């Protein structure tokens, strides 16, 4: 609840997906069809300082972070039971890059005056480096059963809006331990 604190974020977003209905096997033909869904996603892991108004029902904050962006494209067979869990799942493409992240927002205290729960709303600007990634239509199915991937390569800036709930670990000043542990 101080003016200056350390912030670590782990977040993810899906930026594209497509579903195709295909035969389960080329030897069976169209007798048994399955849905194959391909998802394109970004995972972010960032860390850095945060400045915040420490008291009051509405507390604005701002932060700057450095971290990594992980781009991944996966395909899986949907609506199919398997004892293996992810037996029908594959990663088609992945890459990563560094990123600077600048953000800010408002924390609105929920409940009473001493409530440890706040609603956190904000926006983050991710200034990502150059990375290769796939989007809808970047994977083409060939007649011989192979696939052709056409990755895009570019810088990766994007804006993310956030809404979440923050729980503060209660602190009792009468206990004998470091503040961040109590």
N, C-alpha and C positions, 0 to 999 in steps of 0.2 A: 504494500500500500504506500510505498515511498514515491518521491518525485522522479527518481531515476531508477530503472531496473533493467535486468537482462531479459531478453525475449528469445524464445526458441519456438519456431513454427514448423509443423508438418501438415501439409495440405495436399489435396488432390482435386483434379477436375477432369471430366470427360469432355473433349472438344468435338468429337465426331463419332458416329457409328453407322453401320449399315448391316442389314440382314438379307441373306440370300437363301432361297430354298433350293437344295441340290440333292441328287441321288446319294444315298449312303455309300454306294459302291458302284464303280463303273460296270462291273459284271452283272449286277442286278438291274441296272438301268433305272427307270423312273418308278419302279414298283414300291420302293421304300424311300421316302423323302425326309430330309431333316433340315432344320433351320440353322445356318451357320451365321453367327453374329461376330462382326469385327468391330472392336472398340479402339479408339485412339484417345490416349489420356496423358496427362502431365501430373507428376508428383513433384512437390517442392519441399526442400528442407533448408530452412534459413535460420540465422541467429544474428543478434545485434542488440544495441541499446534502445530503450524506450523512455520517453519523457511523458509523464501523465500528471494531471491534477489529482492529488491523493485523496481528497475529501469531497463530500457532497453527494447528492443524489445523481447528478449528471456530471460525468468526469471525462473531458476530452483528453486524447492522447495522440502522440505522433511517434513514429519509429523509422529507423533505417536498418537494413539487414543485408547480409551477404550470404550466399548459399549456392545450392545446386538445383537445377531443373532436370528432371528425368522424363523423357518422352518415350512412350511405349505404345506399340500396336499389338493387340492380341486377338486371336480368333478362337471361338469355342462353339460346340454344338449345344444348342438350347433344348430344354425340355426332354432330356434323355437321362434316365436313371443309370447310375454306375456305382459299383462298390468302391471304385478307385477315387471317387470324388471328382478331381479335375483330369480324368483320363482323356477327355476329349477337349483339350485346351492347348494352345501353342502360342508362343511369342513370335510374331512375324518380324518385328523390327524394333530396335531401341537405340537411343543415343542420349547424351546428357551434355549440359553446358553450365557455366557459372551464371550467376545473376545478382544484380543489386536490386533491392526491394525497398521502396519508400511507401509508407502508409500512415494512416491516421483514422481516427474515428471517435465514437462516443461510447462510454460505458454507463448504463443506466441501472442504478441499484434497484433490485426487486425485493419486495418484502419490507420489513421494518428497518429502522436506522442501523442496527448492527448485523443485518443480514449479510452472509458471505457470498450471496448469489447476485450476479449482475448480467444484464443483457448487453452483449458486445456487438456493435454495428460498426462497420468500417469499410475502407477501400484500400487496396494495395496495388501499386504500380510495379510490375516485374520488368526490369530491364535486362532481359536475357541475352546471352551471347549467340553466336552462330551455331546452329544445330541442324541435323538432317532428321526429317520426320515424315510420316505418311498422313494422308487425309482420305476422306471418302473418295473412292475411285482410283486410289494409288496402287491397288492390287488388282491385277487382271488375271482371270482364269483362262488358260490356254486350252485348245481342243485336245492336246495330248495329255492333259492332267497336271501339267506343271503350272506355276504361277509366275507372273512378271511383276516386280515391284518398281514403282517410279517414285523415289523419295524426292521431297522438296528440301532445299537447303537455304536457310535465311536466318536473319536475326530474329529473336523471339520476344519482342516486347508485348505485354498484354496487361489488361486491367482486370482485377478480381474484386467483386463486392462480397463482403463477409457478414454473416449474422451468426451469432453463437451465444453460448451461455458460459460464463466464467465462474468458477468456484474458488474462493479464497480459502486457504488452509488457515483455520483460526489460530491466533497468536495470543498467548497469555504471558504478560510481562512479569508475572511472579515466578515463572519457571526458570530454572538455571540452564539455559542452553543457547546456542547461537540462534538468532532470530529466524533465519531462513530454514531452520530445521524444526521449529515448533509451530 
